[in-house]
């Protein structure tokens, strides 16, 4: 008999993710627009984004260890509550009248991004470790696909609504609304019931870290080298594609093409639709996808990126270039979503439950380490070749 996917625990987890992701994506959209409008520089934008990732990179291994040894429900509730408080405090500071310069406002935004990065280092691994604990068998892949669909749906709704709220009411309103979303998520997570499967807590903290890291490294390098190869491939892809998607996309739409925040919001929403389609496709293909298909997915992603760069070599109007850019990035998003969901499911299913958090720590950390390099590289490239942006887009496709 086929096991039920949407159990009580999984349904509560999904509802919580819907709320937090809408708040998170709306916030990221508004902050991206705010930073670009205040600075107009891809390098500064990339620098702030990359620096905000450093706490996640440094702390995510500890987040994975905590996810294996502590009560995952309590961790999620505490972290979402703290995230809401940080965002609420930033909104109150910006509304207080104490901030009188753009530099001070950017300092507040930068501090908020760093704090959220610290909390995210513990939040993301805990949520990922919950999926294989709640579900089993093929439902792990279907559950990850459902989580991916929720993420994609949030990325569809949030940028469009965020662009309207940001344009009409400014950054403060988006901050307050995002804080409310995180508080709602914490409330929903209070009703999740998970069995605590943490190991012995009597060891010293440093001893625990040493033991857990040794276990995950041994697992990757000796027992599951296929997972290690998949990890390195994902990190390489992350370095190139993240730079283009996270830094290049908003910079091209807002600064190079000179289009409005609404155009960028609509483009992000379209990419959300592509991500939903990708997660639906990988969920429908559960049981038929094989690891031999993964190189083909990455080749397809590169091919779809080429028109984005080549369009800037033509005398087309900004809106026509925007449409080509949008179609190209949506196709790339579709392929990358399929790859990421399938890769995550492979790693989770290949890892014993007591090692899930620790192994995902290595996966998550290596992948994250690649992102700041990609963002800084492409931030510099887009500034250096602002008159020939095709020179910045095409390398990612290759």
Secondary structure, DSSP 8 states (H G I E B T S, - for coil): ----SS-HHHHHHHHHHHHHHHHHHHHHHHHHHHHHHHH--HHHHHHHHHHHHHHHHHHHHHHHHHHHHS-HHHHHHHHHHHHHHHHHHHHHHHHTT---SHHHHHHHHHHHHHHHHHHHHHHHHHHHHHHHHH--THHHHHHHHHHHHHHHHHHHHHHHHHHHHHHHH-HHHHHHHHHHHHHHHHHHHTT-----------S-HHHHHHHHHHHHHHIIIII-HHHHHHHHHHHHHHHHHHIIIIIIHHHIIIIIS---HHHHHHHHHHHHHHHHHHHHHHHHTTTT--GGGHHHHHHHHHHHHHHHHHGGGS---HHHHHHHHHHHHHHHHHHHHHHHHHHHHHHHHTS-GGGHHHHHHHHHHHHHHHHHHHHHHHHHHHHHTTT-THHHHHHHH-
